Amino acid sequence: MRLKLEPDLQHDPHTAASNMRDNTTSSTAHSRRLSSELGSTIAAPAALGGESIDEDILLLEEELRNSAEPQVPETSGKEKIVISQECELITLMTRVKGRLDLTTNQIIFTEMGAIRDDGQRHDFKFPLSQLRELHLRKFNLRRSALEMFLVDQTSYFLNFTTKTRNKIFTKILSLQPPNILDLSKPIGVVNPKNEAEVRSKFESFEDPSGLIPKFHYGTHYSNSAGVLHYLIRVEPFTSLHIELQSGRFDVADRQFHSIPQTWKLLMDNPNDVKELIPEFFYFPEFLKNMNNFDLGILQTTKERVDDVMLPPWAKSAEDFIAIHRRALESEYVSQNLHHWIDLIFGYKQKGPKAVEALNVFYYCSYEGAVDLDKITNSVEREAVEGMINNFGQTPSQLLKEPHPKRLTQDDLTMKLLKLELKKPDLTLILDRVNCINCELATDKDPVIYLSTPRSPPRSFLQSSPDMLISVTKSGILGCHSWMSFDKEKGFLLEIDATTSNLKNRKRLVGPFHPSVNLNSNLFAVSIDGKYLYAGGIWDNSVRIFNMARGKVVASAIHHFDVVTCLALDSCGSYLVTGSKDCTCIIWSISNGTSTGTTIVSNLQPNTAALNQNLAGNVVGSANVVHLTNNLTPKPVHTLYGHDNSVSCVSIMTELDVVVSGSLDGTVNMYTIKEGQFVRTINPIGCTGVNIEISFITQSYQGHVAFSAFDDTSHSVHVFSINGVSLGSKYVSGRVTGLTTSTDHLVVSDDAGDLTMSRLYGLKPIFDIPLHIPTQTIVATGGGTHLLAPLRDGSLAVIGIMQPIAYKKHAVMMV
């Protein structure tokens, strides 16, 4: 899923394509446009697949059984090639021959062709630690491909032979933890109207050669031409559309220009069965002509085609996407989703049930219908491959029985509350949300930072509590145990007893700079809960503390002034820091492993910053200013653009985005990979000379939320990743924390109020008056609880409690 638009420094408005379209009348003989209907004129392949479509699955299972023990990547720095194989990199329009090398630490693809005139190549490499998902795929109806998804949403589609594909797959699995699952599902549905015409077409069709079976539809619901039809306004799909149309734009009346008109055509024409693409649920920019392409003039109304016309119930493209996304999660869709699964992946995909359901497509789109390896005629094989590529491919049939109906909302609620299912997301059952206060610290030394629950290293079968890391106002470090599931109390919290023991408690070594007040923006915890990253140190460094002992284990200096804020990504790959020197720095982190992100940095150590500090390396001493080892973060990019101290930062590696807020009243957005400045966002409605940004956060849906205040007011704002305002509102008190939970924004303030609003529009849907000022706000994994440390030293735990007689919640001291 790609949300972020990127600037094209060599933008092509495709004026020539527009001119060619306007100068073309009836000369379409040489157009490469796909036919809207496949007839019986296409020659049948010389041979049909005679092998079982499950044979390669059996081969894969055998390969997995025979595979060696999992190989642990070497940490000695020596890298070995595990397997090397020739393959094809499949891009949108080309097949690039190359070689894939799988090493103990990396996956490397090298293009084998000659260097092109423009010097560009399709080479790539990435560390195995960045591989998030690995999927078995089909290419030209053959189970011979792999698709790889990285944590930053980059994907690569590689084609092998079937046996080679399986071998590569098992080798990667042997080098990765066993958590790679195929979670993607193609989207498609059949238009059920015009049944009489469709049935008549099926019954009356007869192929003179007797090789082509009957079918209801000569087009397919998901193919490349359909994708280009919808995404014509966004590059690179604009250029691909022009290439498909022989160097010109298609005529305006055939382009995607109106959602109501598209709906009407789909309902009236049984031959047009295009399905919605995923962008209809998350990417409003594809509905806008942001590149100002000349898409032509409609013949009937003489209107110029520009932005897509929306339904009357949508005020904007963003409004359409938000409503459409909510409709996808509606009860009506939930109660009918199993019918769609039966048609696309289930027992109605093939055979008599498919005929009965009017769900039969042209035979070449089905897996197992064509065996390309048995077609010896190169011309015929090329024609069949082109047809499969352009026409569309039906997914593999996964089910032979009807898919069970999804639970209703009421049934789901009861099962969640009875603990028959996983712990529920609190946003699903807001009327069951309660708040319980637990003693965590004292009113003289309240907690000012609380991490999200972190899972310590453990085996697959081992079950143990998560860790909850806290830092108090005086720098006392706590490592508590947390479980979001408990049958009696709803959750389990075990307080670190050392926090109240004067002899054994762990205090963060500083000293912190006297101008810095400790707050939640100064700390971050590694994804395994082993290390705490801290800013605000007097020597301008970032320090890494070992959680077990509370001692400094590494430090790094690259800023010229005190670090005022920092944040870690959810992948454990990058750290970003902000400073009084008005800059941000992106750091690569490894946490002591050798499989971290491979980076290329042109930055040199900040010798000026180092020389102004004392030398030393005694761990735990206040005079330690620089301790370098494999835990030390490595600077990748320095980010400029603010005129005052940076007050808050956020990083999302999956979206390749860093955002920073400053005391100059602006929010800047940058890319992670290139360190490129993207845009500046200004809070709406803030006036006066002194405007400051206090907190900032991002959602996985591409929202950027931040709080601001001026001389007279406090406010909260939400923008899209592409800089579009999605909502702003004033709040009663000073904001003390922001976090996102699914599609919602949670705001805490010093008035003791905790408010949950929709990210789009900031419409409030839930409010809890805590009556005590909050220090920060944290959402647990899965959205099961909200945790709010209060100024009186207690911790407010907000979540769905079980429908039992409530008892006073006991907190265990360990």
C-alpha positions in Angstrom: 0.0 0.0 0.0 1.6 3.3 -1.1 0.0 6.4 0.4 2.7 9.0 0.0 2.9 11.0 -3.2 6.5 11.9 -4.3 7.5 15.0 -6.3 8.6 14.3 -9.9 11.4 16.6 -10.7 11.2 15.8 -14.4 7.4 15.9 -14.7 6.0 15.2 -18.1 2.5 16.6 -18.7 2.1 14.3 -21.7 1.0 17.1 -24.0 1.9 15.1 -27.1 -0.4 12.3 -26.0 -3.2 14.7 -25.6 -2.5 16.2 -29.1 -2.4 12.8 -30.7 -5.7 11.9 -29.1 -7.4 15.1 -30.4 -6.1 14.6 -33.9 -7.3 11.1 -34.1 -10.8 10.4 -35.4 -11.5 6.9 -36.8 -8.0 5.7 -37.2 -7.8 3.1 -34.6 -6.6 0.1 -36.6 -3.2 0.2 -35.0 -4.3 0.9 -31.5 -3.1 -1.4 -28.8 -6.2 -1.0 -26.8 -7.5 -4.2 -25.3 -10.6 -5.7 -26.8 -13.6 -5.4 -24.4 -14.7 -8.9 -25.3 -12.7 -12.0 -26.1 -14.3 -14.1 -28.8 -13.6 -17.5 -30.3 -11.2 -16.1 -32.8 -8.3 -16.7 -30.5 -6.6 -19.9 -31.3 -6.7 -22.5 -28.5 -3.4 -23.6 -27.0 -1.8 -26.7 -28.4 -1.9 -28.5 -25.1 -3.9 -28.2 -21.9 -2.4 -28.8 -18.5 -2.7 -32.4 -17.7 -1.1 -32.2 -14.3 -2.9 -31.7 -11.0 -2.8 -28.0 -9.9 -1.9 -29.3 -6.5 1.2 -31.1 -7.6 3.5 -28.1 -7.0 2.0 -27.7 -3.5 3.0 -31.3 -2.8 6.4 -30.6 -4.1 6.6 -27.6 -1.9 5.6 -29.6 1.2 8.2 -32.2 0.3 10.8 -29.4 -0.1 9.8 -28.1 3.3 10.1 -31.5 4.9 13.4 -32.2 3.4 14.8 -28.7 4.1 17.7 -28.5 6.5 17.6 -27.1 10.0 16.9 -23.3 10.2 20.1 -21.5 9.4 21.0 -18.7 11.9 22.5 -15.7 10.1 26.2 -15.4 11.0 27.2 -12.6 13.3 30.9 -12.7 12.6 30.5 -10.3 9.7 31.3 -13.1 7.2 28.5 -13.4 4.6 27.9 -16.6 2.6 25.8 -17.2 -0.4 23.2 -19.7 0.4 21.7 -20.1 -3.1 22.1 -18.3 -6.4 19.5 -18.6 -9.2 18.6 -17.0 -12.5 15.2 -15.5 -12.6 13.0 -12.7 -13.9 12.0 -9.5 -12.2 8.5 -8.7 -13.2 7.7 -5.0 -13.4 4.5 -3.3 -14.6 5.4 -3.6 -18.2 8.6 -5.5 -18.6 10.4 -8.7 -17.6 14.0 -8.1 -16.5 16.3 -11.1 -16.6 18.8 -11.3 -13.7 20.2 -13.3 -10.9 19.0 -13.7 -7.4 21.6 -14.3 -4.7 20.4 -15.2 -1.2 23.0 -14.8 1.4 22.9 -15.4 5.2 22.0 -11.7 5.7 20.7 -10.3 2.4 18.7 -10.8 -0.7 20.4 -9.4 -3.8 19.1 -9.1 -7.4 21.5 -8.2 -10.2 20.2 -7.4 -13.7 22.0 -9.5 -16.4 21.3 -7.3 -19.4 23.5 -4.6 -20.9 23.5 -1.2 -19.3 20.9 1.0 -20.9 21.7 4.5 -22.4 20.2 6.2 -19.4 22.4 4.2 -17.1 19.5 2.9 -15.0 19.3 -0.7 -13.8 16.9 -2.8 -11.9 19.4 -4.0 -9.3 18.3 -4.1 -5.7 19.4 -5.6 -2.4 18.0 -5.5 1.1 18.8 -7.2 4.5 16.6 -10.2 5.5 15.6 -8.2 8.6 13.6 -5.9 6.3 11.6 -8.7 4.8 8.1 -8.5 6.2 6.1 -10.9 4.0 6.9 -13.5 1.5 4.1 -14.8 -0.8 3.9 -17.7 -3.2 2.5 -16.3 -6.5 1.4 -17.3 -9.9 2.8 -15.8 -13.1 1.0 -16.5 -16.4 -1.1 -19.1 -14.5 2.0 -21.0 -13.4 2.9 -21.3 -9.7 6.4 -20.1 -10.3 6.7 -16.7 -8.7 7.5 -15.1 -5.4 6.5 -11.7 -4.2 8.4 -10.0 -1.4 7.2 -7.1 0.7 9.5 -5.1 2.9 8.7 -3.1 6.0 8.7 0.2 4.0 6.0 -1.2 1.6 8.5 -1.8 -1.2 7.7 -5.0 -3.1 9.4 -7.2 -5.7 7.9 -9.8 -7.9 10.3 -12.5 -9.1 9.5 -15.4 -11.5 11.4 -18.8 -11.5 10.5 -22.3 -12.4 8.1 -24.0 -10.0 10.8 -26.2 -8.4 13.3 -23.4 -8.2 10.7 -21.1 -6.7 9.9 -23.7 -3.9 13.6 -24.1 -3.2 14.2 -20.3 -2.9 11.1 -20.1 -0.7 12.3 -22.8 1.8 15.8 -21.3 1.9 14.4 -17.9 2.9 12.2 -19.5 5.5 15.2 -21.3 6.9 16.9 -17.9 7.4 13.8 -16.1 8.8 11.7 -16.6 11.9 8.6 -18.7 11.1 6.3 -15.8 10.9 5.9 -15.2 7.1 2.3 -15.6 6.2 0.4 -15.0 3.0 -2.2 -12.4 4.1 -3.0 -10.8 0.8 -6.2 -11.4 -1.1 -7.1 -10.2 -4.6 -10.2 -8.0 -4.8 -12.9 -8.9 -7.4 -16.6 -9.4 -7.7 -19.1 -10.3 -10.5 -21.9 -7.9 -11.4 -25.1 -10.0 -10.8 -27.5 -8.0 -12.9 -28.6 -8.7 -16.5 -29.0 -12.4 -15.6 -31.1 -13.3 -18.6 -28.6 -11.9 -21.1 -25.6 -13.5 -19.4 -27.3 -16.9 -19.1 -28.4 -16.8 -22.8 -24.9 -15.9 -23.9 -23.5 -18.9 -22.0 -26.1 -21.4 -23.3 -25.8 -20.2 -26.9 -22.0 -20.1 -27.2 -20.5 -22.9 -29.2 -16.9 -23.1 -30.3 -16.6 -24.7 -33.8 -13.3 -26.3 -32.8 -14.8 -27.7 -29.6 -11.8 -26.6 -27.5 -13.1 -23.4 -25.9 -15.6 -24.1 -23.0 -18.7 -22.0 -22.5 -18.3 -18.8 -20.4 -20.5 -16.0 -19.1 -18.0 -13.2 -19.4 -15.4 -12.5 -22.0 -13.7 -9.9 -19.8 -12.3 -10.3 -16.3 -12.9 -8.4 -13.1 -9.2 -7.7 -12.4 -6.6 -6.9 -15.0 -4.0 -4.4 -15.8 -6.1 -2.4 -18.2 -8.8 -1.9 -15.4 -6.1 -0.7 -13.0 -4.8 1.8 -15.5 -8.4 2.9 -16.2 -8.8 4.0 -12.6 -5.3 5.3 -11.9 -4.9 7.4 -15.1 -4.3 10.6 -13.0 -1.3 9.2 -11.1 2.1 8.5 -12.4 3.5 6.0 -13.4 0.1 4.7 -14.5 -0.5 7.8 -16.7 2.6 6.9 -18.8 1.5 3.2 -18.9 -1.9 4.1 -20.0 -0.4 6.2 -22.9 1.9 3.4 -23.8 -1.1 1.0 -23.9 -3.0 3.5 -26.2 -0.2 3.7 -28.8 1.3 7.0 -27.5 -1.9 8.9 -26.8 -4.6 9.4 -24.2 -7.8 7.5 -24.8 -10.8 9.5 -25.8 -12.4 11.4 -22.9 -15.7 9.6 -22.9 -14.0 6.3 -22.2 -11.9 7.5 -19.3 -12.7 7.3 -15.6 -14.3 10.7 -15.0 -17.3 10.1 -12.8 -18.1 7.7 -10.0 -21.9 7.9 -10.6 -21.4 7.3 -14.3 -19.1 4.4 -13.7 -21.6 2.8 -11.4 -24.4 3.3 -14.0 -22.3 1.7 -16.8 -21.3 -1.3 -14.6 -25.0 -1.9 -13.7 -26.2 -1.5 -17.3 -23.5 -3.3 -19.2 -23.1 -7.1 -18.4 -19.8 -7.2 -20.3 -18.1 -4.6 -18.0 -17.3 -6.4 -14.8 -14.4 -4.2 -13.5 -14.0 -4.5 -9.7 -12.9 -1.7 -7.4 -9.2 -1.5 -6.8 -7.8 -1.1 -3.3 -7.1 2.7 -3.8 -10.9 3.3 -3.5 -10.5 2.6 0.2 -7.3 4.6 1.2 -5.9 6.8 -1.6 -8.0 10.0 -2.3 -5.3 11.5 -4.5 -6.2 9.1 -7.4 -9.5 10.9 -7.7 -7.7 14.3 -8.3 -5.9 15.6 -11.4 -3.1 17.0 -9.4 -0.7 16.8 -12.4 -3.1 18.9 -14.5 -3.1 16.4 -17.4 -5.1 17.4 -20.4 -7.6 14.5 -20.4 -9.9 15.8 -23.1 -13.5 17.1 -23.4 -16.6 14.9 -23.1 -18.6 14.8 -26.4 -22.1 15.1 -24.9 -21.7 17.7 -22.2 -18.6 19.5 -23.6 -17.1 19.4 -20.1 -13.4 19.1 -19.6 -12.3 15.9 -17.8 -10.4 16.9 -14.7 -11.0 15.6 -11.1 -13.3 12.6 -10.9 -16.9 13.6 -10.2 -18.0 12.3 -6.8 -21.4 11.1 -5.5 -23.6 13.8 -4.0 -23.0 12.4 -0.5 -19.2 13.0 -0.7 -18.0 16.6 0.0 -14.4 15.8 -1.2 -12.2 13.0 -2.3 -11.0 12.5 1.3 -14.6 12.4 2.4 -15.5 9.8 -0.2 -12.6 7.6 0.9 -13.5 7.9 4.6 -17.1 7.0 4.0 -16.3 4.2 1.6 -13.8 2.7 4.1 -16.4 2.8 6.8 -19.0 1.2 4.4 -16.5 -1.7 3.8 -16.5 -2.4 7.6 -20.3 -2.0 7.9 -22.6 -4.7 9.2 -24.2 -5.2 5.8 -20.8 -6.1 4.2 -19.9 -8.3 7.1 -23.1 -10.3 6.8 -22.7 -10.8 3.0 -18.9 -11.2 2.7 -19.0 -15.0 2.7 -21.0 -14.9 -0.6 -18.2 -12.9 -2.3 -15.6 -15.3 -0.9 -17.6 -18.3 -2.4 -17.6 -16.6 -5.8 -14.0 -15.5 -5.9 -12.1 -18.1 -3.9 -14.6 -20.8 -3.0 -16.9 -23.5 -4.3 -18.7 -21.2 -6.7 -15.5 -20.4 -8.6 -15.5 -23.5 -10.8 -17.8 -26.3 -11.9 -21.6 -26.6 -11.8 -22.0 -24.2 -8.9 -20.1 -21.5 -10.9 -22.5 -22.1 -13.8 -25.5 -21.9 -11.5 -24.1 -18.6 -10.0 -23.4 -17.1 -13.5 -19.7 -17.0 -12.5 -17.8 -18.6 -15.4 -15.1 -16.6 -17.1 -13.0 -17.2 -20.2 -11.2 -20.5 -19.7 -7.6 -19.1 -20.1 -8.0 -17.1 -16.9 -8.2 -20.2 -14.7 -5.3 -22.0 -13.1 -4.5 -25.3 -14.7 -6.3 -24.6 -18.0 -3.2 -23.8 -19.9 0.3 -25.5 -19.7 2.7 -23.0 -21.3 5.5 -25.5 -21.0 3.7 -27.8 -23.5 3.3 -25.1 -26.2 6.3 -25.6 -28.5 5.3 -23.0 -31.1 7.0 -19.8 -30.0 4.4 -17.5 -31.7 1.5 -19.3 -30.2 3.1 -19.4 -26.8 3.8 -15.6 -27.0 0.2 -15.0 -27.9 -1.2 -17.0 -25.1 1.2 -15.4 -22.6 0.1 -11.9 -23.8 -3.6 -12.9 -23.4 -3.0 -14.2 -19.9 -1.1 -11.0 -19.0 -3.6 -8.6 -20.3 -6.9 -10.4 -19.8 -6.6 -11.2 -16.1 -6.1 -14.2 -13.9 -8.6 -15.9 -11.6 -7.2 -16.6 -8.1 -6.5 -20.1 -6.9 -9.5 -21.9 -5.6 -9.1 -22.2 -1.9 -12.4 -23.7 -0.7 -14.6 -26.5 -1.9 -17.3 -25.9 0.7 -19.4 -22.8 1.5 -17.5 -20.3 3.6 -19.1 -19.8 7.0 -21.0 -16.6 7.7 -19.3 -13.9 9.7 -20.5 -13.2 13.2 -22.9 -10.4 13.7 -21.8 -7.4 15.8 -23.9 -8.6 18.7 -22.6 -12.1 18.6 -19.0 -10.9 18.3 -19.5 -8.6 21.3 -20.8 -11.4 23.5 -18.0 -13.8 22.5 -15.4 -11.1 23.1 -16.8 -10.3 26.5 -16.9 -14.0 27.4 -13.3 -14.3 26.4 -14.1 -16.9 23.8 -12.0 -14.8 21.3 -9.0 -12.5 21.6 -9.1 -9.5 23.8 -11.3 -6.9 22.0 -10.2 -3.6 20.6 -11.9 -1.1 22.9 -13.1 1.0 20.0 -15.5 -1.9 19.1 -17.5 -1.8 22.3 -17.2 1.7 23.7 -20.2 1.3 25.9 -18.3 -1.3 27.9 -15.2 0.8 28.5 -14.2 1.5 32.1 -11.3 3.1 33.9 -9.3 1.6 36.8 -6.6 3.5 38.7 -3.5 1.7 39.9 -0.7 3.1 42.1 2.4 3.4 39.9 4.4 6.1 41.6 3.9 9.1 44.0 2.5 12.5 43.5 5.9 14.0 44.3 7.6 11.9 41.6 4.9 11.0 39.0 5.6 9.0 35.8 6.3 11.3 32.8 7.1 8.6 30.2 5.4 5.2 29.7 6.3 2.9 26.8 3.9 0.8 24.9 4.1 -2.8 26.1 7.2 -4.5 24.7 7.6 -8.3 24.2 10.9 -9.6 25.5 12.7 -12.3 23.5 11.1 -15.7 24.0 10.5 -18.9 22.2 7.4 -19.5 20.0 5.6 -21.6 22.6 6.6 -19.6 25.6 4.0 -17.3 27.2 5.2 -14.5 29.4 4.1 -11.0 30.3 5.1 -8.0 28.2 7.3 -5.2 29.7 6.0 -1.8 30.5 8.8 0.8 30.9 8.3 3.9 32.9 10.5 7.0 33.7 9.5 9.3 36.6 10.0 13.1 36.8 13.3 12.5 38.7 14.6 9.9 36.3 13.7 6.7 38.2 13.5 3.8 35.8 10.8 1.1 36.2 10.4 -2.2 34.3 6.9 -3.5 35.0 5.0 -6.6 33.8 1.9 -6.2 31.8 -0.7 -8.6 30.4 -3.8 -7.3 28.6 -5.7 -10.5 29.3 -6.9 -11.6 32.7 -10.2 -13.5 33.4 -10.9 -11.8 36.7 -9.5 -8.3 36.4 -9.3 -7.7 32.6 -5.6 -7.1 32.8 -2.6 -7.8 34.9 -0.1 -5.2 36.1 2.9 -6.1 38.3 4.8 -3.1 39.5 8.6 -3.1 39.6 9.3 -3.1 43.4 12.7 -1.5 42.9 11.1 1.9 42.0 10.1 2.4 45.7 13.3 0.9 47.1 15.9 3.6 47.8 18.8 1.1 47.7 17.9 -0.8 44.6 16.1 1.6 42.4 17.6 2.5 39.0 18.1 6.1 38.2 19.0 7.4 34.7 22.5 8.8 34.6 22.8 12.3 33.3 23.1 14.8 34.2 20.3 16.2 32.1 20.6 19.7 30.8 19.2 22.2 33.3 17.1 23.8 30.6 15.3 20.5 29.9 12.2 19.4 31.8 11.8 15.6 31.5 8.8 14.7 29.4 7.5 11.8 27.2 9.2 13.2 24.1 12.7 12.5 25.4 12.5 8.7 25.7 11.9 5.7 23.6 12.2 1.9 24.2 13.6 -0.7 21.7 11.1 -3.2 20.3 12.5 -6.0 22.4 12.3 -3.9 25.6 16.0 -4.3 26.3 17.2 -0.7 25.8 16.0 2.8 26.6 17.0 5.7 24.3 17.2 9.0 26.1 17.8 12.7 25.0 18.1 15.9 27.0 21.7 15.0 28.1 24.0 17.9 28.9 26.7 16.8 26.3 24.2 16.8 23.4 24.3 13.1 23.1 21.8 10.3 22.7 22.3 7.7 25.4 21.3 4.0 25.4 20.5 2.5 28.8 20.4 -1.2 29.5 17.0 -1.9 31.1 18.2 -4.7 33.3 20.7 -2.6 35.2 19.8 0.9 34.3 23.4 1.6 33.1 24.7 3.4 30.0 25.8 0.9 27.3 26.3 3.3 24.4 26.1 6.9 23.3 26.3 9.0 20.2 26.9 12.7 19.5 26.0 14.4 16.3 23.9 17.4 17.3 25.4 20.8 18.1 22.9 21.4 20.9 20.8 19.4 23.4 18.6 16.7 22.0 15.0 17.8 22.8 13.0 14.8 21.4 13.4 11.4 19.8 11.3 8.5 18.4 11.8 5.0 17.3 10.1 3.3 14.4 8.0 0.1 15.0 10.4 -2.0 13.0 13.5 -1.4 15.1 15.5 0.0 12.2 15.6 3.7 12.6 15.8 6.4 15.4 15.0 10.0 14.8 16.1 12.8 17.1 15.3 16.6 17.2 17.5 19.2 18.9 17.7 22.8 19.9 20.1 23.3 17.0 16.9 23.3 14.8 17.8 20.0 13.0 16.7 16.4 13.1 18.9 13.4 12.5 17.9 10.0 11.3 20.0 7.2 12.8 20.3 3.6 11.9 20.1 1.2 14.9 21.0 -2.5 15.2 20.5 -3.3 18.9 23.6 -5.5 18.8 22.7 -7.6 15.8 24.4 -7.8 12.4 21.2 -8.0 10.4 20.2 -4.4 10.7 19.3 -2.1 7.8 22.1 -1.7 5.2 22.6 2.1 4.9 24.9 4.4 2.9 25.7 7.6 4.8 27.8 10.6 3.7 27.7 12.0 7.3 31.0 12.2 9.2 31.2 12.2 13.0 30.5 15.6 14.5 34.0 16.2 15.7 33.2 19.8 16.8 30.5 18.4 19.1 32.8 15.7 20.4 35.8 18.0 21.1 33.7 20.3 23.2 33.0 17.4 25.6 35.1 15.5 28.1 36.7 12.2 27.2 35.9 9.1 29.1 34.4 5.7 29.0 33.5 4.6 32.5 30.0 3.1 32.3 27.6 4.7 34.7 29.7 7.7 35.4 28.2 11.2 35.0 31.3 12.2 33.1 30.8 9.5 30.4 30.2 11.4 27.2 30.9 8.9 24.4 30.8 5.1 24.4 30.9 3.5 21.0 30.0 -0.1 20.2 27.7 -2.1 18.1 24.7 -0.6 20.0 25.7 3.0 19.0 23.3 4.5 16.5 24.8 5.5 13.2 23.7 8.9 11.6 22.2 8.6 8.2 20.7 12.0 7.3 20.6 15.4 8.9 17.2 17.1 8.2 17.0 20.9 8.0 14.1 23.4 7.7 13.1 24.7 11.1 13.9 28.1 12.5 13.6 27.2 16.2 14.1 24.2 18.5 12.6 20.9 17.4 10.0 20.0 20.0 8.6 16.6 18.8 9.3 14.0 16.1 7.6 10.9 14.7 8.8 8.2 12.3 7.0 5.6 10.2 9.4 3.4 8.2 6.4 1.6 6.5 5.5 4.9 4.9 9.0 6.3 4.5 8.1 9.3 6.5 9.6 11.4 9.3 7.6 14.4 10.7 8.9 17.0 13.1 7.3 19.8 15.0 9.0 22.9 16.2 8.7 25.9 18.5 8.6 27.9 15.3 5.0 26.7 14.8 5.6 24.5 11.8 5.5 20.7 11.0 8.0 19.5 8.4 7.8 16.2 6.5 10.8 14.3 5.1 11.6 10.9 3.5 13.6 8.4 5.5 15.6 6.7 2.6 16.7 9.9 0.9 16.4 12.4 3.8 14.5 14.6 1.3 12.3 17.6 2.5 8.8 17.0 1.3 6.6 19.9 2.7 5.8 22.2 5.6 2.4 22.0 7.3 1.1 25.0 9.3 -1.6 24.6 12.0 -5.0 26.0 10.9 -6.5 28.7 13.1 -3.4 29.5 15.2 -2.7 33.2 15.4 -0.2 35.5 17.1 3.5 35.6 17.3 4.2 32.6 19.5 2.9 29.4 17.9 4.4 26.1 19.1 4.0 22.4 18.2 4.0 20.2 21.3 3.2 16.6 20.3 3.0 14.7 17.0 2.0 11.2 16.0 1.3 9.2 12.8 -1.1 6.4 11.9 -0.6 3.4 9.6 -3.3 4.9 7.4 -1.1 7.9 6.6 -2.5 10.4 9.0 -0.3 13.0 10.7 -1.7 14.4 13.9 -0.2 17.1 16.1 -1.1 19.5 18.8 -0.3 23.2 18.8 -0.8 26.3 21.0 -0.6 30.0 20.6 -1.0 33.0 22.9 -4.7 32.3 23.5 -5.6 28.7 22.6 -4.7 25.0 22.4 -5.6 23.0 19.3 -5.3 19.6 17.6 -4.9 19.0 13.9 -4.9 16.1 11.5 -3.4 16.1 7.9 -3.0 13.4 5.3 0.5 12.2 4.5 0.2 14.3 1.3 -0.5 17.5 3.2 -4.3 17.8 3.0 -6.1 19.0 6.1 -8.5 16.4 7.5 -9.6 18.2 10.6 -8.8 20.8 13.3 -10.3 21.6 16.6 -9.7 23.6 19.8 -9.3 21.8 23.1 -9.9 23.1 26.6 -6.6 22.4 28.2 -2.9 22.0 27.4 -2.3 18.8 25.4 -0.1 16.3 27.3 -0.2 13.4 24.8 -1.4 12.1 21.5 -1.8 8.5 20.2 -3.7 6.7 17.5 -5.8 3.6 17.9 -7.1 2.1 14.6 -8.9 4.9 12.9 -9.1 7.1 16.0 -7.1 9.8 17.7 -6.8 9.9 21.5 -5.9 13.2 23.1 -5.1 13.7 26.8 -4.7 17.1 28.5 -3.8 18.8 31.8 -7.5 19.3 32.6 -7.8 15.6 33.2 -9.9 14.9 30.1 -9.2 12.0 27.6 -11.0 12.3 24.3 -11.3 9.9 21.4 -12.1 11.3 17.9 -12.2 9.9 14.4 -9.0 10.8 12.6 -11.0 12.0 9.6 -12.9 15.2 10.7 -11.9 14.9 14.4 -15.5 14.1 15.3 -15.5 13.1 19.1 -17.0 9.7 19.8 -15.9 9.0 23.3 -14.8 11.0 26.4 -13.5 10.0 29.8 -13.1 12.6 32.5 -10.2 11.5 34.7 -10.4 14.6 36.9 -6.6 14.5 37.4 -4.1 16.0 34.9 -2.5 13.4 32.7 1.2 13.1 31.9 1.0 11.2 28.6 -1.2 8.6 26.9 -0.2 5.2 25.5 -2.3 2.7 23.4 -1.4 -1.0 23.9 -1.0 -3.5 21.1 -4.3 -4.4 19.4 -6.0 -1.3 20.9 -7.1 -3.3 24.0 -6.3 -0.6 26.5 -5.3 3.0 26.9 -2.7 3.8 29.6 -2.6 7.3 31.1 -0.1 8.1 33.9 -1.6 10.8 36.1 0.0 13.7 38.0 -0.9 12.2 41.3 1.4 9.2 40.6 -1.4 6.7 39.6 -1.9 5.0 36.3 -5.3 5.1 34.7 -6.0 1.8 32.8 -8.9 2.2 30.3 -10.3 -0.8 28.6 -13.2 -3.3 28.3 -13.7 -5.0 31.6 -15.5 -8.3 31.8 -19.2 -8.5 32.7 -18.6 -9.7 36.3 -18.9 -8.1 39.7 -16.1 -5.7 39.8 -13.6 -5.9 42.7 -11.0 -3.4 43.7 -8.1 -4.0 41.3 -5.1 -5.4 43.2 -1.6 -4.5 41.9 1.1 -7.0 42.7 4.5 -5.7 43.8 7.4 -7.8 42.6 
